[in-house]
């Protein structure tokens, strides 16, 4: 489907507000911060009129920087901390370690919690695929050893053929499991 070039303002997965809930929370947060700062400015303005305070502008700017710094650090703490933990988990996963545990605080962003849930599902799938492949490979090795023993004991060709057919089915199953693990893991 060709892209018309027109931006959608509201929608799911497209446009400026593609992940509406976190974006709305951030917009509300900014509006609250601006409202509180405007209130602080009004208090300082009234104080400057009442006391004839000549250094109103420097105090207002220092208050702004202090206020924005504290609020910014507090809000970013719920984003940056989880992002660092997610990055570390993805790095471990890329190195082959699927025994990952990522814990987020109750106050962390819900979208990041959803991402962590998906990462944990991916790790579980990787572990399950790995276990399935290991088990299948061990079964094949046992079957090959059993066939070798049958050959030594002089088994009939029909007995060997039946065992070979069972081994072929297990090899096909193992190949499917490996292919699935490579596609999804």
N, C-alpha and C positions, 0 to 999 in steps of 0.2 A: 504494500500500500504506500503510495508516494506521500511524502511529507509536504504539507502545504506551506510551511514556513511560519504559520500563524501560531503564536504561543497561547496555550490554554492557561487561564489564570487559576482555575480550580479544576481538580480532576484527580484521578487515581493513576499514578505512574507517569504522568506527563505534566509539563508546564512548570510554573514557579512553585506551586504548593503541591508537589508530588507526594510528599510524606506529610500530610496535613497535620496530624496530631502533634508531632514534635515541633513542627514549624509554628503552629499556633501557640504552643506553650512558650516558645522563645519570643514570639511577638508580644504576648501578654507580659512576659518577664520584662522586655524592653520598655513597654508602656508603663509598667509599675515603677521601674527605675527612673524613667523620665518624670513621672508624676511626683515621686518622692524628691527628686532633685529640684524640680520646680518649686515644691513646697519649701525645701531648704533655702532656695534663692529668695523666696518671698520673706522668709523669717529673717535672713540676713539683710534684705532690703529694708524691712521695718526697723530692724536693730540699728542700721546705719542712719536712718532718719531720726530715730529717737536719741541716739547717743552722739550723733555727728561724727561717726566713725570714718576717718578719711582713707583707711586701708581696706575698704570693702572688697574691691576687685581682687587683690592678691589672696585674701582670705577665702573668697568665693571660689577662686581657681584651685587653691590648695584643697579646699573641701571637696570640690568636684573630683580632683585626681584621687584623693583618698577614698571617696565614696565609690567611684567607678572601679578603683583597684580592688577594694574589698568585695564588691558585688561581682566583678568579673572573675576574681579568683574563686569565689564561692560557687558561682554557676559553672565555670569551666571545670571545676573539680568533678562534677557529675558527668562530664563528657570526656575529658582527657584521661582520667584514671582508667575508666573502662576501655577506652581505645588502646591504651598501652597494654592492658591485660589481653585484649583481643589480638593485638599484634604479636605478643609473645606466644599466645596459643597457636596462632597460624604459623609462626616460625617453627615451633615444635612439631606441628603437623607436617610441615613441608620437609622436615628432617626425618620423618617416618615415625615419630612418637605419637601414638594415638591415645595414650593414657594421660589425657589432659583434663584438668578441672579448672574451670573459670567461674569465679564467684563474683557477683556484683552486689552492691549495696541496694537496699530497698529504695534509696533516694536516687539511684542512677536512672538514666533515661530509658524509658520502656522500649524504644526502638533498638537500643544497644542490647537490651535483655533478649529481644527477639533474635538478634544476630548471634548472640552467645548460644541460644537454644539451637539454632541451625548448625553452628559449629559442633556442638555436643552430639547432635544427630549424625553429622558427618563422621566424627570420631568413632561413634558406636558402629556405624556401617563399616568403617575401615577395620575395626577390631573383629567384627563378625566375619567379614570376608577373609581376613588374614587367618583366623582360626579355621574356617572352612577349608581353605587351601592347604593349610598344614595338615589337617586331619586327612584330607583326600590324598595328599602326597604320601603320608605314612601308610595308609591303606594300600596304595599302589605298590609301595616297597614291600609290604608283607605279601601281596599277591605275587610279585615277581619272585620273591624268595620261595614261596610255595610252588610256583611253576618249576623253578630250578630243582627243587626237591623231587617233584613228580617226574621230571626228566631223568634224574639220577636213579629213581626207583623203577624206571621203565614203564611209565604210564602209557596208556593207549592213546593214539592220536585223537580219538573222539573226546576223551577226558581233557586232554590238553587244549583242544579246540574250544571246548566249553569254558575252560578257564581263561583262554585268550579273549573270548567274546566278552566275558565279564570285565576283564581288564580294559578292553577297548571302551566299554560303556563308562567305566570310571575315569578313563583318560578324557573322554568327551565331556563328562561332568566337570572335571578339573579345568579343562580348557574354557568351558563356559564360565566357571567361577572366576578364573583369572581375567577373562575378558570383561566380566561385570565389574570386578574390582578396579580394573584399569579405566573403565569408562566412568564409573561413579566415584572412585576414590581419588 
